[in-house]
Structures are given as C-alpha cells and as structure tokens.
Amino acid sequence: MTEPHRPHKLPPAPYLMQRQFDHHDLTWLDLLHPREDQIGYLRQRYAFHELHLADVISAQQRPKIDDSPALDYIFLVLHIPAYNELNRLPTASEVDCFVGDNYLITAHDGRLRPLVRLLQTAEGERGRSELMGRGSGYLLYRLMDALIANLYPLVYSIYERLDRIDIEMFKEPAQEIVQEISLVRRDVISLRRILRPNIGVVQELARCKRPFLHLDEGEYFGDLADAVSKLWDMLEEQKEIVEGLDATFSSLASHRINQEMRTFTLITVIFLPMTLIASVLGMNVMIPLAEHPWSLLFALLLILAFAGAMIALFRHRGWL
C-alpha cells in the first residue's frame, strides 16, 4: 500500500483502507469501505456536494450520473455484478466515482476483482504511467472497461449451462433438470436486475462533453455504451432461451407423466376382468361346473383369454 498523499494545509487522508496514486498532476484516490473520517477528508479537500458524499456512505443507491453544469466534476454510481459465495448468485457491488479535471476518486466494497487488479497495476511506475498518463477521463474509461469486460465470462458461462441443459434434458432425472433451469433463471434475472439501470448511466456518460473527458474519450465511452447494450441483448436472449427450455421440459415431463399414467391405466384395465372373474368364482354360492375336476383350468383359461383379448385390442389401437 502506497504512502497516502498529504496536501498542503490539509490533514492527511486516513491511511487505513485506502490507496492513493499520483502521476504528474493526476491523482487517483481509492477508498475501500469508506468511513465518516474519509468522507470528512473529501469534504475538506474537494468541493463535493453533500448529497454525493452521503451517497458514498449509503448502500441503497441506484446507478446514476450527476453531470450538473454547476459542478466541476461528474459523480457516478455504478452497480456491477459480483459473485456472492454465500448465496451462490450474482449480487450488486457498488462503485462510486468522482471524476474531475485532475483526479479520480473511487469508493467500493473490494469485491470487484478487475478494480483490484487495476489498483495493483497502478502500484508500479510503468503501469501507473500507462493508466494515468492520458488524464482522468482515460483512467475512468479503463476502470469502467475492465468492470464491463469482466461481465462477459459470467454471461458466457450461462450460455454453457443452457447448452448443458439442452443436451441433458432427455437424459438426466427430472428433478436435476428442474433445479438447474431454476438456478439459471435466477442468475439471469439477477444479472438483468443489476445491469439494466447502468445502461442509461453509461449512455449519458458517452454524451458528456466535459473538457477533462476529451472528444476521443467520448468515443471510448460510446464503445462502453455499445458493450453494455450488447450484454443486455445477450441477457434478453438468455431469458428467452430459459423460457423455451422450461416450456420444452414441461411438455416433456407432461408427456412422460401421460405415458406412465397410460401404462398404469392399461394394467388396471387388463387386470380388472381377471379380478372380476376371480371374485365371482370365489363367491360362496353354487356355480356351474364348480365341482368339475377341470374347473380351475377352465377359470385360468378364461382369465388368460380375457387378458389376451385386452392386450390384442390395445395393440390394435396402438396403445401398446
């Protein structure tokens, strides 16, 4: 962890849970789980709006962008999917960004590996020069590009799971397929819920004309907007695939149940006459030929004849 920057006539930024990198006149200050003392430092050093500082502490914010002309900075709130090991599903990890002419300030919970890797890159002089050598706008672009690019493997893994379900649907037990379809649907819904509010934020950022973003960075942010839209289209397609697989499996399961019910029905129909004959012959009344030595054989032949006739009828109807 690098030594925190100590500006003239201002108290030093709290060292714990933060990193600061400087390259020429550009500063990148990263806050992990920001606390009130760190917010107080930002309040002293920068003319940030109180509502924005409150948003950094709050964990209930939706993705948004504030590009008010009255401010000399842009404030961003992004929600990026991060895999939750406890719940075993993607959950939103918030990243708050203040970007101005000569600084970028990020605040997050530390769960986003692309952001952590960028911080590790900035620890080296060469990496810091490559990331921060083109201004705050380019640094913000690299940060958002890394976060968005990291979503593609997650989305592609869902495609692989859908392909597996499509193949195993006719092989695996029904309970396992139902569970897997439910898990994939849950992940797709979670990703859609997290990603959707970010689309408008990135699109508005691409239209931003702030000097510190520069025109070429505007093109870069336009590419990010296209990437987010592409991810959304992929999730829309996955939603349709999940619905199609669910409908297919429901039809397949219904067909299997109908087949089993038909089998049970045929067995019942075949044995019903046999049961009736056996019941009649077993009644405690006088029955013709009951005393005949061949009466048992006659009864068995009669039962088998009925069973054979029923089987022949079912085969003729195509039920067997």
Buried (B, 14 or more C-beta within 10 A) or exposed (E): EBEBBEEEEEEEBBEEBBBBBBBEEBBBBBBBEBBEEBBEBBEEBBEBBEEBBEBBBEEEBEBBBBBEEEBEBBBBBBBBBBBBEEEEBBBBBBBBBBBBBEBBBBBBEBBBEBBBEBBEBBEEEEBBEBBBEBBBBBBBBBBBBBBBEBBEEBBEEBBEBBEEBBEEBEEBEEEEBBEBBEBBBBBBBBBBBBBBBBBBBBBBBBEBEBEBBBEEBBEBBBBBBEBBEEBBEBBEBBBEBBEEBBEBBEEBBEEEEEEEEEEEEBEEEBBEBBEEBBEEBEEEEEEEEEEEEEBEEEBEEBBEEBBEEBBEEBEEEEEB
